[in-house]
Amino acid sequence: RKFIMDYFFEERENLRFDFLCKHVVLSIVFSCRGIPGKKCGTVIVTAEELGCCRDSVLMQFCANKLDKKDFFGKSDPFLVFHRSNEDGSFTICHKTEVVKNTLNPVWQAFKISVRALCNGDFDRTIKVEVYDWDRDGSHDFIGEFTTSYRELSRGQSQFNVYEVINPKKKGKKKKYVNSGTVTLLSFLIETEVSFLDYIKGGTQINFTVAIDFTASNGNPSQPTSLHYMNPYQLNAYGMALRAVGEIIQDYDSDKMFPALGFGARLPPDGRVSHEFALNGNPQNPYCHGIDGVMEAYYRSLKSVQLYGPTNFAPVINHVARYAASVKDGSQYFVLLIITDGVISDMAQTKESIVNASKLPMSIIIVGVGPAEFDAMEELDGDVVRISSRGRFAERDIVQFVPFRDYIDRSGNHVLSMARLAKDVLAEIPEQFLSYMRVRGIKPSPAPPPYTPPIHVLQTQI
């Protein structure tokens, strides 16, 4: 049996398989557990993305001899496409542009997803209405016709020339034939590639962490500090890091993550750094897994002096240098910045983000503590696209969330951190795809599925 599940990049979806054999239950959570010391067999899990409704179609229409509706001119026609619903109602799914002053318009080609057009049902009715545009919004109805995706997919042919019928005119005039015709000029199917197509083709997500070590966080030895090392509970930095990292680490095969700090004075000479390796090795800042990052973070808290100011540009530029060297779609870089304060180098940070928007890179910012984060909202760019020196970011690559919005008053940090991860990671797949689309990068072919080895049974005669 196949099981269909919804896939969400931003959520961890645990699977458990129970195998019942007589009175023994073997529980399997991505690894075989059962009777100690005995081989319980092998479980092979294969997954594939359902391709249903991932197609889009590029269509173009023209019309001939439409009814004249304007007193001083001809007509200003446009088309309105409706998808039929299960209850017999119709939902508008597309409107063409208006072609002015003609009874024989040729509309521009337009692209629409198969899901929007017919919800994947190739025989579902598609109703097309033809209107004459009026400036005051009281558009005049010229007529309508119906078709289906299956009919349209025949392309340009005698089957796709439609009579435009006005039911009121047809009921009143015995000699009424039609109010013109609409012809399909072209029909091209395009398959949309998905985020998972790239992952299956081998694209790696490189995850980098940057942690704020400025003095405004408070003395790590004090319970009031945002960096307080509580032996019984993770601090805000640790919770944010683990929540996001544990989801994204599954998209990186080697599980080696660069971990950086900024805003601290480093031993032995006390120099201030805004781009230092948490593991103390600037030549190799990689940590193994999220546990390795956490360990390096706690070790740094014991050795560096919290200082300032809060500069983002150095760590953004650090990741951007790596992203700039790999533009073939084989790697994508995600930088997680966890910070408590107001940015000191806003102009440089904005310039860094504008430059990075051309690279295979996304930036997640989690703001911890009670500070106001107005500047972070500006960097997020959801309302107004971020710009620097008159240049706008090529795409939106920043997602900001304040940590305080995810503190669960009931004390259930597991659920609240899952919500945090979901919200900060939700935009990554679309940001990833926007880069690939702009650069025209297609996913590599997926490797062949795993085939288990065949065990030859030897029998003694």
PEDA-V116392 format. One line per field, one symbol per residue. phi: phi as a letter, one per 40 degrees, with the letter a starting at -180 (. if undefined). psi: psi as a letter, one per 20 degrees, with the letter a starting at -180 (. if undefined). A space follows every 50 residues. Layout:
# PEDA-V116392
phi->???
psi->???
This chain:
# PEDA-V116392
phi->.cbcbcbbdcbcbcbbbbbbbfbbbbcbbgacbacdgbcchbbbbbbacc cdgccbbbbbbbbafcccbcccbcbbcabbcbccbdcgcbbcbabcccbc fabbcbcccbbacccccafgccbccbbbbbbbcbdcgccccciaabaadc ccccgcaccbbbccbbdcccccbcccbabhbbbccaabcbcccbdccccc chcbccbbbbbcbccccgcdcbdcccbdcccbaccccccccccccccccc bbccfbbcbbbagbcbcccgccbbabcccgbccaccbcgccccccccccc dcbcbcaiccbcddcccdcccccccbbcgcabbbbbbbabbcccbdcccc cccdccccbcabbbbbcbgcccbdcccccdgccbccaafgbcccacbbbb bcdccbccccgccccccccddccccccddccdcccccccgcccccccccc bccccccbbcc
psi->qqppqppohjqpnpqpppppodjppoppnjqpqcppiqpjappopqqqpp jpkiqqqoqpqrrplqqphpgibdrmqqqppppqrhjirqppiqprrpoq lqimqoqqqqpqqhghgjkioijqppppqpqopqhjimpppgarrqarhg ghiiaoriikoppopohghhhhphjpfrkaqppphqopppppqrghhggh ijppoppppppokqhiiqpiiphiqijpnpiiqqrhggggghgghhghhi johikopppqrqkqpqqiijqpqkmqphjjnhhnjpqorhhhggghghhh hihrppdaanphgghghghhgghhinjjiiqqpppoppriapphlgghgg hgggghiirmqqpppopqajrplghhhghhjhgppqrplipqphrojppp qphhijoohijnhgghhhgggghhihigghgghhghghikpqqqqqqqqp pqqpppppqp.
